[in-house]
Amino acid sequence: MAIEASTEQAREPRIRLGMVGGGAGAFIGAVHRIAARIDDQYDLISGALSSTPEKAIASGRDLGLDPSRTYSSYREMAIREAKLKNGIEAVSIVTPNHVHYDAAKEFLRRGIHVICDKPLTSNLADAKKLKKVADESGALFILTHNYTGYPMVRQAREMIANGELGDIRIVQAEYPQDWLTEAVEQTGAKQAVWRTDPAQSGAGGSTGDIGTHAYNLASFVSGLELDSLAADLDSFVPGRRLDDNAHVMLRFKAKGSEKAAKGMLWCSQVAPGHENGLKVRVYGTKGGLEWVQADPNYLWFTPFGEPKRLITRNGAGSGPAAARVSRIPSGHPEGYLEAFATIYTEAAHAINAHKKGKAVDKAVVYPTVDDGVKGVAFVEACVASSKKNGAWVKV
């Protein structure tokens, strides 16, 4: 299994994991549990799977958890697990956005590592406070921007960092979906209800839910920092309180350079025909790259003036960054769950190094609390810009 950095790491005991949220009917909780088990690095032993006691107990029972390690309060869970000799070492937080700050804070302050779903929090003030708590805790904070775990995304990042595209000029990212084309939140659909509720989701709708993914992917691959943006947000469905479509122009800056790259980002949840259309394209002075999540094992590379080249996962043209996070032989599809698992396994490498007081291997890459703060800042800048009729806003 290529993602395991060494046989020594492969022999590490499984990390004792807890989960907050993710009970019965929660899509993303099941995804996190699968991702945590794919590379056999974790044991789920505890959970506060719902704020409703009956549902928490039933969900824990369905997952085979010890009833004494099933809680209806994440605070109670954090306090008790921190005192247990065999208490959890890490916790996955898979709740709606507005719970992330308070829940993560309880565990971080007790030295328990946090693996948190995105966006980091529902507002920038909480994001900054959570960064402070994380920095002072000594515990690790991992944000599950899972698309950064794809081998071909790592390949693209490596090629750009190595200068194969030259100076970056243009970065384009898009993430269209169609599942909110109608007012499904008014039918009581759980996933739609909280995502369209400002009290639970925050200021951004599509920008917070999927726009943050597109923005994070664009920054991760290109290595560029966002300087400013101009956004036009819409709530096309009548009565919807948060945006369901956004067009955003981006101005990037390169570290240590005055050269600026330009970008565009489109995210939409009202685009019929798009189930999950994440795509990123990067163009420089020497060539261009294109990656599409629907066909994730392939990366298109076009050196300027030459024919378009197809780079495949574990195939000709791919390098060590891709190989390191690939699990299966060439020609077999490897996708969403495996990419998600990459983030969990990178976190496991970091946690195991942390336990030994060692620096984590430089090859280990995962989104951090800093990436989370940038994501929430992106959302709030989009909202602010749109309210000013698309005026440019510093991020």
Secondary structure, DSSP 8 states (H G I E B T S, - for coil): -TTS--HHHHTS--EEEEEES--TT-HHHHHHHHHHHHTT-EEEEEEE--SSHHHHHHHHHHTT--GGGB-S-HHHHHHHHHHSTT--SEEEE-S-GGGHHHHHHHHHTTT-EEEE-SSS-SSHHHHHHHHHHHHHH---EEE--GGGGSHHHHHHHHHHHTTTT-SEEEEEEEEE--TTSS-GGGGT-HHHHHHT-HHHH-S-SHIIIIIHHHHHHHHHHH--EEEEEEEEEE--STT-SS-SEEEEEEEEE-TT---EEEEEEEEES--TT-SS--EEEEEESSEEEEEETTSTTEEEEEETTS--EEEETTSTT--HHHHHT--S-TTS---HHHHHHHHHHHHHHHHHHHHTT----TT-----HHHHHHHHHHHHHHHHHHHTTS--EE-
